[in-house]
Amino acid sequence: MKLLFDQNLSPNLTEVLRDLFPGSLHVRDVGLDAATDAAVWAYAKEQAFVVVSKDADFRHLGFTYGPPPKIVWIQRGNCTTREIGALLRERSDEVFAFYENESEVVLALR
């Protein structure tokens, strides 16, 4: 499973989580750092990424269109890259189970 980190998250997360989620990218890596949510959604769908974002708009897109892509919605206020990395690492079993469950669209992590 590879993750696509939205512009509201640090590009450093790709390196922090490389061992768990190889092949993950940040939208900046693919020239989508200023793109609309719809453009990020389309790219993630075409390239088989799971979108990771703090943006509730992706949640709405997920429930409107269904997967793919799946959405990991980070529901924390201001926090550090280290905290986001730790959250995804600590809950990685849940993230992988979510990915495998075809009926799930959005995974909210607090």
C-alpha positions, -999 to +999 in steps of 0.1 A: +000+000+000+013+034-009+001+067+005-002+101-011+002+128+015-019+159+008-004+194+008-016+201+044+009+174+056+046+175+056+065+160+026+089+146+052+063+119+061+073+099+030+107+094+045+095+090+081+072+061+070+092+047+041+097+013+059+060+008+065+046+024+033+072+021+005+064+040-026+045+067-008+047+102-021+037+137-012+016+158-037+046+180-041+066+150-055+042+147-084+035+184-091+002+185-074+011+208-044-012+236-057-038+213-074-074+211-066-087+183-044-104+168-075-071+167-093-054+150-063-083+125-061-080+117-098-042+111-096-046+089-065-073+069-082-052+064-114-020+055-096-036+034-068-027+056-038-045+060-005-049+097+002-038+109+036-051+143+045-063+166+073-088+181+048-125+171+053-131+177+016-115+143+008-139+127+033-168+142+013-153+131-020-149+096-006-185+093+004-197+109-028-177+088-053-166+058-032-132+042-035-108+042-051-090+060-037-095+053+000-090+082+024-071+083+057-084+114+074-062+128+101-084+145+126-059+163+148-054+200+150-020+216+149+005+188+155+040+180+144+052+158+116+066+135+143+031+132+159+015+124+125+042+099+117+038+083+152+000+081+147+003+063+114+030+040+128+010+032+159-022+026+140-006+009+110-024-024+116-057-005+115-046+013+083-037-020+066-070-036+077-088-006+063-070-009+030-080-045+027-117-040+035-134-032+002-165-017+018-146+010+038-141+044+023-127+067+050-106+059+080-106+087+106-076+088+129-075+110+160 
